[in-house]
Amino acid sequence: MKNILKYFMVVSVVLMLGSCGKDFLDIAPQDKLTADNYYRNASEVKAATASLYGFPWFGFNDKFFWLAGDMLSGNMYYTWDQEGQFFYFSFTEGNAHISAGWKSLFRVVSYANSIINDMPVAAQGNVDQAVIDQALGEARFIRGMAYYFLAELWGEVPIVENSTELVASNNTMLKKNTRSSLYEFIRRDLQYAVDNLPSSDTPGRITKWSATGMLAKLYLTMAQNPDDAKSAEYFGKARDLAADVITNSGASLMPNYADLFKIENNNNSESLFAFQFMEGNYGIGSSRQANWARSSVITGNTECWGAGKCASYDFTQTIEKNDLRRKSIYMTKDDLYPEIQKAAGGYLYKLVNRDPNDPNITLEGATAILNSVKKYVVGSAEDTNGKVSTGQATAINQYILRLADVYLIYAEAVLGAGSSTSDGVALGYFNAIRTRANLVSKGSITFDDILKERRVEFCFESLYWFDIKRFYYRDPQGAMDYLNSQQRAHTYRRLSGNNVPDENLFEGYELIPPDAPVVVSESQMFLPIPAAEVVANPLLLEPAVDYIFK
């Protein structure tokens, strides 16, 4: 743990963000700052917490988040090297991306801890207590989010409340804590945030409603164990918290789903919490376009590594016909995107795109599933008024919690442990999502209905694996059957022979099942602790223990 628990002074993050200019992330550079002389006024306290919204999350969001969230869940097809191990469930404790994910989340914990433990003492006497409490609410929300991801991905990990003290004491060998302890730790952080954050703030900043929505999701997760005597109580709390957000936050659904994923709509009426990214240097922007874009035709630069990434065949068979969300999730034959290649009149997706001046040159080849990822792919710098930079930095925020999520949390909480519900309020929120997508409303809903709706609504937002985990807690065998019945590895192959249809027609390809299906076992529902961490701290191999709360 020692490499993870190094003390990351919050001011170092402030310095890294100092030259940027995005609303509350616009922070003036300082020289020779320390915790003792930095927190001299409210502006410096708010600058410190602003540093928690983007850069600390880059390592998590860059690859690991979507490898776990979109590939484990079967939404994304991609098979290359150690990244492909998430798709095939062939990962081991030696997978470099699992190690990167572990380190990145504990790095976020360390950044948050540096504010939680150092800021109040340094700011006392200079800053109003309400400002200090709000900053603590932001930092504890961020720490709670990091531990939510750790709990759902690894199940049992050490709880670290003061990174600095651990490093200073040279006592960095910690046992894992139980998942129930992690949930209680997260609950306390989120509840503190609910109690100390304002109802509104500068767009993009965490508010009381961000924390209330995440607390609802936490209770929904905790409620899924039918053998827990508190299951019904937790479902009720999730329902009531979600209702509070829906009724009182002032948030509203964006009328057009496609508009959610345009840079100009960052921090819109539906966004409750998002990683805040900007153009500029490596590490401060979103790298999703660079990782997912099909080609340089789209990005206008060489950062386009998405030719092998597609919506899986299984996902394409899940989304309903006429669902308006489809075109914003993935591109396929004859889709036109006016916002990309604006100068040329828009980007027209072809299965195979050849150079008009030399048809022997292939600009974009056919992908394995005859589609390419669209969500978070926004075009070139010219298309976005300079909001796309080399250095894998695109100024599009990464949603973590939207109001649509809270609508579906409410519906799932009302369903509870039941098999179906026709509750009018729950149906109203559920069907609001479907209405926006141009789909027929339902008169009753099951857990499968909610799971399917979440799969489509949040596809490529890296959240679906966490929905499957709730399914697993609720019905382990049902979740395993679901994963093992996915047609995730089916691909298309060009027909051969004479008189085959054109390469830009679906009829020119045949569907090929895999030689062997992808098999998922229960032991893979939680990721292995990285091998290097176990070598450095053998206590991680011992049974998890309950955390002793102060």
C-alpha positions, 0 to 999 in steps of 0.5 A: 500500500505504501506506493498508493498512500504517498501524501499527495498535497492538495496544492500540487493539484492546484498547481497542475490546474492553475493554467486552466480556465473552466468556471470554478476550475479556474485556479490561479497558480501559487508558489511555495504553498503548504497546508499551513499557509495555503488555506487563508481565505474561502477562495483558497479553500474552494480552490482546493476542493475544485482540484478534486473534480478532474485530475485525480480521477483521470487515471480511473477514467482513462481506461479502467472505468470503461474496461470494468463498466462497459466490457465486463458488462458485455456492452462493449466489444474489444479483444486486444491484449490485457484490455480484452481480458475484461471482455473475455473474463480472462484477467488475473491479478497480474493485469496492468489495468486492474493494478492501475484501477486500484492505484487510481482509486486509492490516489483519489482517496489520498487527495480527498484525505489531504483536505479532510485532515489538513484543511480544517486546522489550517483554515480555522480562524481565517475561514467561516466554519460553514465554508470549512464544512462545505469543503469537508462535504465535497471531499468526503463525497469524493472519498465516498465515491472512490470507496463505492467503486472500490467496494463494488469492484473488489468487494473488500479493501482497506479503509484509509482515513488518514493517508499521511499518518500511515505513511509517517508511521511506516505502518502501511500494511493493512488488512482488508475491511469487510464489504459491510464496513465499506458500505457503512464508511461510504454511508457516513461520508455521503450523509455528511455531504448531504448534511453540509453541502448547499442545495445549489452552487456553481454549475459542476460543483457537488451539491446536497442533491448530488450526495442525496442521489448517491446515498439513494444508490448506496441504499439500493445496493445495500438492500439487494441482499434478501437475507438481510433483515434491513433489506426492506428498510434500505429499499424504503430509504433509497425510495425516499432519498430518490424522491427527495432529489426528484421533487426538490432538487430543481433538476430536470431531464434534458428533452433530447438525449443526444444533447446530453453528450455535447460539450456545450451542455456540460453541467446541464439540468440533468447532471447531478455529478460528473468528472469535470474535464477540459482541453489542454494538457494530458491528464486534465481532459477526457481521453474517451474520444481518443480511446474510442473514436474510429479514425482521424477522419473524426478526431482531426488528429492521430489520437483515434484508437477506437477502430476495434471498439464497438457496441457488442452484438448482444447490446445491439440485439437488446436495444429496441427498434426506433429507440432514439438513443441508439444513434447517440450510443453507437454509429452504424450504416448511413448515420449522419452526424452534422456536429462532426466534420462540420465543414464537410456537411457532417460525418456519414458513417459507412461500413467501409470508407474509401478515399474518393480520389483513390478507392484502393485506399481504405480510410475506415475499415469495417469493424467486427460488429459493423458499428463504432462507439459514438457516445463521448465522441464529439469531433475535431478541434474545429468542430468544437471551437477548440475543445479537443486537444492533443494529449487526449484532452477533450473538454467533455464531462464524464457523467457519474450521476444523472437525474435519469439514474435517480428516476430508475433508482426510485423505480427499482426501490419501489419494486424492492424484492418483489417480482413486479410493480404497477405503482403509478409514481414508479411507472411515471418515472420509468416511462419518462425515460422511455418517452424521451427515447420514443418508446412505448410506455409500460403498465407494469415493470419487473427487475429485468425491465429496469435492468434492460432500461438502465443498460441502454440509458447508460450504455458507455457511461461505464455504469452497467457493471454496477447494475449487474452487481446489484442483480448478483446480490439479489439473485446470484444464479440469475445474474450468472445465467444472464452473463453466460447467456450473452452473445457478446463474442459474436462478430461479422465476417465479409462474405466471400465468393462471386457476386457478394453484396457490396461492402457497404451493405449489411447483406455483404457480411455474415454473423459468426458465433465464437468458437467457444462462449465466454464463460463467467464464474462467480469467483470473477464477480469481484476483481483480484487484488493486484499481485504487486499490492499483495507482495507489498502487503501480504495482509491483503491475503488474510480474511477481511475484518470489520472496521472499528469506527471512531 
